[in-house]
Amino acid sequence: MENRRGRTSALFSAAALALPLAGLAGVYWGTADLTWNARLDALLRLPHAERHLVLIIWEWRLPRVLMVALVGGALALSGVLMQAMLRNPLADPYLLGLSSGASAAATAAIVWLPATLVAAVGMPLLAFAGAMLAFLVTLGLAYSPTRGLDRLVLILAGIAVSLFFQAISAFFIHIADPHVTQAALQWLMGSAAGTTWGDLIPLALALPLLVALSYWLAPMLDAVLLGDERATALGVPVAWLRAGFFTGAALLTGLSVAGAGIVGFVGLVVPHMARLLIGATHRRLIPLAVLLGAIVLVVVDLLCRIVLAPEELPLGVLLALFAAPPFILILRRVRRGV
């Protein structure tokens, strides 16, 4: 027991230290050629710091780093919740169509709606509506009145719904004005470039609230893994819990897509990484998964900026390249029933 507690403390300490270090690296490194002293002066906003360097650090890089950290944590938490509620290790916002639904709604808003209306309604709200619609369609396809929710069919339905909404997004882009197409394509491939401080507010409010709620209800999540009947016998309101966490996962996914575009595999791979490190108990799993998700996306976003500098790689492309090998390992573990 003492060894487990010591290992848990060491893992959380390492993750808590790695996140600000990764964030600092994301703020320091980039395409602009700055000296170390100049970077430090701009970061600390010292009186003698050059004005344009302060602008680069505080208005361009820092909001972007914070956004990808929030998106990584939000998608990781969404993956944990969906895998627990569905008792399916392959469940995640990307595979179940939430990300594609959110992106289709956002793309439609960019292409068709006036900018003033989008600003009034809010891209996060539109993306959340698209994510919720896609997930409801996925659940409807996988649910049978006689057999209930088929977890295998759910994955297949999610893939089909995801492809459908991706096709809708592609259609909207194809018929859009050429001036809009380039921006929409860059956003769909994943990018947090151009993030402002105001863009951070929705996720900065939603993520801590859902992390706290999930942590508080973590024993119920553990009980759900035993099956609906056993969880109900233990006094867990499974239907209400599932509806609430599905809504929360859709909200986090929609806000993430609105903030950084399509970012796949974080919600699938990161929860499995956390389980391998710390086990399946949700009181430990949830905070570690959120930290790891934030670290992974901050590091990948930094690589997107420096690998082909001054050109920038799309976040979703580089992340998919890194996530493919772990995803194959996860499939092998699922096949073996590990």
Secondary structure as UniProt FT lines:
FT   HELIX           2..28
FT   HELIX           36..44
FT   TURN            47..48
FT   HELIX           51..55
FT   HELIX           56..61
FT   HELIX           62..86
FT   TURN            89..90
FT   TURN            93..97
FT   HELIX           98..112
FT   HELIX           115..121
FT   HELIX           123..142
FT   STRAND          143..144
FT   TURN            145..147
FT   STRAND          148..149
FT   HELIX           151..175
FT   HELIX           178..188
FT   TURN            193..194
FT   HELIX           197..200
FT   HELIX           201..216
FT   HELIX           218..224
FT   TURN            225..226
FT   HELIX           228..233
FT   TURN            234..235
FT   HELIX           238..260
FT   HELIX           266..278
FT   HELIX           282..306
FT   TURN            307..310
FT   HELIX           315..336
//
